[in-house]
Amino acid sequence: MALLPVLDEAVAALKAPLGEEDRAQGWTDDLRREVQAEISIYRSVLRRHGTGMVRHLRPRFDEWMEHEGVQPGHLRNLVADVQRSLTEARATT
């Protein structure tokens, strides 16, 4: 399943320190850590309990990014990929 690699990639990218471009797009260290932690939890649930658990996950990263005023960019695209992948996986389980 391609879902876990998407989550792995997002977690790795969000663990890295923010660059100037990321900060200009509205990312803060706290927001980066919070989003990374949430994605890590989803990843752990799916690894421990199987991908069938995806139907219980309700990602709202798009709303979160909008509320925080995060502009389009690399990190937001990765987070959007996570949400899209989780939503697609929910539709197929």
C-alpha positions, 0 to 999 in steps of 0.5 A: 500500500502506498499510504505508509510511504506518503506518511513516512515522507511527510514525517521525515520532512516535518522533522527537519528544521524550517527554512526561510521559505517555510517560515515565509509560507506561514509555518512556525516551529510549533505548527510543524511539530504539531502536524508532524506529531498528528501524522506520526500518530496516524502512521503508528495506528496503521502500522500497529493495527493494520490499514483497515483502521484508516476508516476511523481516521478523520484528517482535517489538515486542509482546514488546519492549514487554512486556519493557520494561514499557511500558504502553498509550498513544499510542506503544505503539499506534503501534508495535502498528499497525506490527507488525500492518501488517507481519504482515498484509502478510507474510500477503498476500505 
